Amino acid sequence: MAAPFRVLIAPDKFKGSLTAREAADALAAGFANNPDIIVETCPVADGGEGFAEALAQRMEWVNGIHDPLGRPVNARCGWVDAATAVIEMSEASGLHRLAPGERDPWRASTRGTGELILHAIAAGASRILVGLGGSATNDAGAGAAAALGWQFLTSDGEPVDPAPSNFLAIERIEPPDDDLAVQILAACDVRNPLLGPNGASHVYARQKGADDRMIGFLEMALSHLADLMAEQTGRDPREMPGAGAAGGLGYGLAAFCGAELRPGFPLVSEALKLEDRIAACDLVITGEGRFDAQTFSGKAPAEVARLAKKHRKPVALVCGQCDACDANDAARPLFDLIIPLRDIEPDPDVAMRNAARLLRQAASRVAAWVRSDAMVRADGFPFR
């Protein structure tokens, strides 16, 4: 008797519609009429939103954390085990915390992210994984550093609230009395440095509410802060790949906390034992909301596909919007089948509202593709 056909469903989030877990469950439901296909779900992330949920065994709410504009909110901290916390900076400092008219990277702060780190330390964490992505901020992590005890002072020793609007008033930066007794790993899905045309301000600040004039001021402010840190502490990670992630929080965690910056997907993959699960399946399905050129620069679907190809597994990609499908040479060797939800529902607003239903339909198409492929096994399944 032939072994059963196994499908591993490992999508990222469909931003604005479904979390990675919800997307995985919807795709799995599309195989309901195929009882002879065994389906396993494994939601993934690459360091952005969904990072904590992909890794944490439990999530807890923390009260009194501050949002980017200093308002108290409740935010979540996850736990992989008793000694390892996992935090998404977007929980406290994310763009989703602000209404469109409130977006202001000149004033927005990562203080709440620092408060979540403090909470994790107080709760016994000796290792903290921080997912960088979805930020409303462009403060190079200075707000988080202030929450962790760093002082930002004028030449007269007066304290300065470390928002970018005040950076040029800072002349002294003093560390806390005690070092953080914790290892911090910052997971990021981009490789941008802090400054320059590919840095935090020029690449990402516009989506957070900045215009051309503000972008110039933000660049000047971050450069001043980085120069002070280098001169007064000897710490200068401004060119580190990922330093520009989350409005420069990558830089800030490295400079103020001694954090190690890592691509997010390998951290997630290792924790989920993803490669072992891929090796044990016959087909991998991955996906995300928008499939474009950035997908090939460390985003979860491309990394899932690369692992699958390492083990010679076929890969189906389901995406909301496809800007880099068959016309992109990079897609051809990674994905054997690409199903944009726009092919099922061309109206983007309708597709966003009905993403779960469309994912179920897409999964049914994958099941039909599996059975109709010319390279079939004796029992009617391909690829084995």
Residue pairs with C-beta under 8 A, 6 or more apart in sequence:
2 377
2 378
2 379
2 381
3 384
4 36
4 37
4 38
5 36
5 37
5 38
5 282
5 283
5 370
5 381
5 384
6 37
6 38
6 39
6 40
6 280
6 281
6 282
6 283
7 31
7 37
7 38
7 39
7 40
7 281
7 282
7 283
7 284
7 285
8 40
8 41
8 42
8 277
8 278
8 280
8 281
8 283
8 284
8 285
9 24
9 27
9 28
9 39
9 40
9 41
9 42
9 285
9 286
9 363
10 24
10 41
10 42
10 43
10 44
10 274
10 277
10 278
10 284
10 285
10 286
10 300
10 304
11 20
11 23
11 24
11 27
11 43
11 44
11 285
11 286
11 287
11 288
11 300
11 301
11 318
12 20
12 23
12 43
12 44
12 45
12 46
12 50
12 286
12 287
12 288
12 299
12 300
12 301
13 19
13 20
13 23
13 45
13 49
13 50
13 288
13 289
14 23
14 287
14 288
14 289
14 320
14 355
14 359
15 49
15 288
15 289
15 290
16 289
16 352
17 289
17 320
17 352
17 353
17 355
17 356
18 26
18 355
18 356
18 359
19 43
19 50
19 53
20 43
20 44
20 45
20 50
20 53
20 54
21 41
21 43
21 53
22 356
23 43
23 287
23 355
23 356
23 359
24 41
24 42
24 43
25 41
26 355
26 356
26 357
26 359
26 360
26 363
27 41
27 285
27 287
27 318
27 359
27 360
27 362
27 363
28 39
28 41
28 363
29 360
29 363
30 359
30 360
30 361
30 362
30 363
30 364
30 366
30 367
31 37
31 39
31 363
31 364
31 367
33 364
33 367
34 367
37 367
37 370
40 277
40 281
42 272
42 274
42 277
43 50
43 53
43 54
44 54
44 265
44 268
44 269
44 272
44 274
44 286
44 300
44 304
45 51
45 53
45 54
45 55
45 131
45 264
45 265
45 268
45 300
46 187
46 189
46 263
46 264
46 265
46 268
46 298
46 299
46 300
46 303
47 131
47 132
47 133
47 187
47 188
47 189
47 245
47 263
47 264
47 265
47 267
47 268
48 90
48 131
48 132
48 133
48 134
48 189
48 264
49 88
49 90
49 94
49 131
49 133
49 134
50 88
51 86
51 88
51 129
51 131
51 133
51 187
51 264
51 268
52 59
52 76
52 77
52 78
52 86
52 87
52 88
52 91
52 131
53 59
53 78
54 268
54 272
55 78
55 80
55 86
55 129
55 267
55 268
55 271
55 272
56 78
56 79
56 80
56 86
57 78
57 79
57 80
57 81
58 78
58 79
59 76
59 77
59 78
59 79
60 76
60 77
60 78
60 79
61 74
61 75
61 76
62 74
62 75
62 76
62 77
62 115
62 116
62 119
63 72
63 74
64 72
64 74
64 115
65 72
65 73
65 74
65 75
65 91
65 92
65 112
65 115
65 116
65 119
66 72
66 73
66 92
66 109
66 111
66 112
66 115
67 73
67 92
67 93
67 97
67 98
67 112
68 92
68 93
68 94
68 97
68 98
68 108
68 109
68 110
68 112
68 136
68 137
69 98
69 102
69 104
69 107
69 108
69 109
70 109
70 111
73 92
73 97
73 112
75 91
75 92
75 112
75 116
76 88
76 91
77 85
77 86
77 87
77 91
77 116
77 119
77 120
77 123
78 85
78 86
78 87
79 85
79 86
80 86
80 129
80 271
82 124
83 124
83 125
83 126
83 127
84 125
84 126
84 127
84 128
84 129
85 120
85 123
85 125
85 127
85 128
85 129
86 128
86 129
86 130
86 131
87 113
87 116
87 117
87 120
87 128
87 129
87 130
87 131
88 94
88 130
88 131
88 133
88 134
89 110
89 113
89 130
89 131
89 132
89 133
89 134
89 135
89 246
89 249
90 96
90 131
90 133
90 134
90 135
91 112
91 113
91 116
92 110
92 111
92 112
92 113
92 115
92 116
93 108
93 109
93 110
93 111
93 112
93 113
93 135
93 136
93 137
93 143
93 144
93 246
93 249
94 134
94 135
94 136
95 103
95 134
95 135
95 136
95 207
95 208
96 134
97 136
98 108
98 136
103 136
103 208
103 209
104 208
104 209
105 136
105 137
105 138
105 139
105 164
105 205
105 208
105 209
105 210
105 214
105 218
105 247
106 138
106 163
106 164
106 165
106 210
106 214
106 217
106 218
107 163
107 164
107 165
108 136
108 137
108 138
108 139
108 163
108 208
108 247
109 137
109 139
109 142
109 143
109 161
109 162
109 163
110 135
110 137
110 139
110 141
110 142
110 143
110 144
110 246
110 247
110 249
110 252
111 143
111 144
111 146
111 147
112 143
112 147
113 130
113 141
113 143
113 144
113 147
113 249
114 143
114 144
114 145
114 146
114 147
114 148
115 147
117 128
117 130
117 144
117 147
117 148
117 182
117 184
117 257
118 147
118 148
120 128
120 182
121 128
121 180
121 181
121 182
125 182
126 181
126 182
126 183
127 182
127 183
127 184
127 185
128 182
128 183
128 184
128 185
129 184
129 185
129 187
129 267
130 184
130 185
130 186
130 187
130 249
130 253
130 259
131 187
131 264
132 186
132 187
132 188
132 189
132 242
132 245
132 246
132 249
132 250
132 264
133 188
133 189
133 245
133 246
133 264
134 246
135 204
135 208
135 246
135 247
135 249
136 208
136 247
137 143
137 208
137 246
137 247
137 249
138 164
138 200
138 201
138 204
138 205
138 208
138 210
138 218
138 222
138 247
138 248
139 162
139 163
139 164
139 247
139 248
139 249
139 252
140 194
140 200
140 222
140 225
140 226
140 247
140 248
140 249
140 251
140 252
140 255
141 248
141 249
141 250
141 251
141 252
141 253
141 255
141 256
142 150
142 152
142 162
142 163
142 167
142 225
142 252
142 256
143 162
143 163
144 249
144 252
144 253
144 256
145 162
145 252
145 255
145 256
145 257
146 152
146 161
146 162
148 176
148 180
148 256
148 257
149 175
149 176
149 177
149 178
150 173
150 174
150 175
150 176
150 256
151 159
151 172
151 173
151 174
152 159
152 160
152 161
152 162
152 166
152 170
152 172
152 173
153 159
153 160
153 170
153 171
153 172
153 173
153 174
154 160
154 169
154 170
154 171
154 172
155 171
155 172
157 172
160 166
160 169
160 170
162 170
162 225
164 217
164 218
164 221
164 222
165 221
167 221
167 222
167 224
167 225
168 220
168 221
168 224
170 224
170 225
170 228
171 228
172 228
172 232
173 228
173 229
173 232
173 233
175 233
175 256
180 257
180 258
183 260
184 253
184 257
184 258
184 259
184 260
185 259
185 260
185 262
185 267
186 242
186 245
186 249
186 250
186 253
186 254
186 259
186 260
186 261
186 262
187 262
187 263
187 264
187 267
187 268
188 242
188 245
188 246
188 250
188 261
188 262
188 263
188 264
189 245
189 263
189 264
189 265
189 297
189 298
189 299
189 300
190 242
190 244
190 245
190 297
190 298
191 241
191 242
191 297
191 298
192 198
192 199
192 200
192 203
192 204
192 241
192 242
192 243
192 244
192 245
193 199
193 238
193 239
193 240
193 241
193 243
193 244
194 200
194 222
194 226
194 237
194 238
194 239
194 243
194 244
194 248
194 250
194 251
195 201
195 219
195 222
195 223
195 226
195 238
195 244
196 202
197 203
198 244
199 219
199 222
199 244
199 248
200 218
200 222
200 243
200 244
200 245
200 247
200 248
200 251
201 210
201 215
201 218
201 219
201 222
202 215
202 219
203 244
204 244
204 247
205 214
205 215
205 218
205 247
206 215
208 247
210 218
222 248
226 236
226 238
226 251
226 255
229 235
229 236
229 255
230 236
230 238
233 255
235 254
235 255
235 256
236 255
237 243
237 251
237 254
237 255
237 261
238 251
240 250
240 251
240 254
240 261
241 261
242 250
242 261
242 262
242 263
243 250
243 251
243 254
243 261
244 250
244 251
245 261
250 261
253 259
253 261
254 260
254 261
263 298
264 298
265 298
265 299
265 300
265 303
266 303
268 274
268 300
269 275
269 303
269 307
274 304
274 307
275 307
275 310
275 311
278 284
278 304
278 307
278 308
278 311
278 313
279 311
281 313
282 313
282 314
282 381
282 383
282 384
283 313
283 314
283 315
283 316
283 366
283 370
283 383
284 304
284 305
284 308
284 313
284 314
284 315
284 316
285 315
285 316
285 317
285 318
285 363
285 366
286 300
286 301
286 304
286 305
286 315
286 316
286 317
286 318
287 301
287 317
287 318
287 319
287 359
288 295
288 299
288 300
288 301
288 319
288 320
289 319
289 320
289 321
290 319
290 320
290 321
290 323
291 301
291 317
291 319
291 320
291 321
291 322
291 323
291 324
291 325
291 338
291 340
292 321
292 322
292 323
292 324
293 323
293 324
293 328
295 301
295 302
295 324
296 302
296 324
296 328
296 330
301 317
301 319
302 330
302 334
304 315
305 315
305 317
305 334
305 335
306 334
308 314
308 315
309 315
309 333
309 334
313 383
314 336
314 337
314 382
314 383
315 334
315 335
315 336
315 337
316 335
316 336
316 337
316 338
316 339
316 366
316 369
317 335
317 337
317 338
317 339
318 339
318 341
318 359
318 362
318 363
318 366
319 338
319 339
319 340
319 341
320 340
320 341
320 342
320 351
320 352
320 355
321 340
321 341
321 342
321 348
322 338
322 340
322 342
324 330
324 331
325 331
325 338
325 340
326 332
326 338
331 338
337 366
337 369
339 362
339 365
339 366
341 351
341 355
341 358
341 359
341 362
342 348
342 351
344 351
344 358
344 361
344 362
345 351
345 354
345 358
351 358
370 381
370 382
371 380
371 381
373 382
373 383
374 382
375 382
375 383
376 382
377 383
377 384
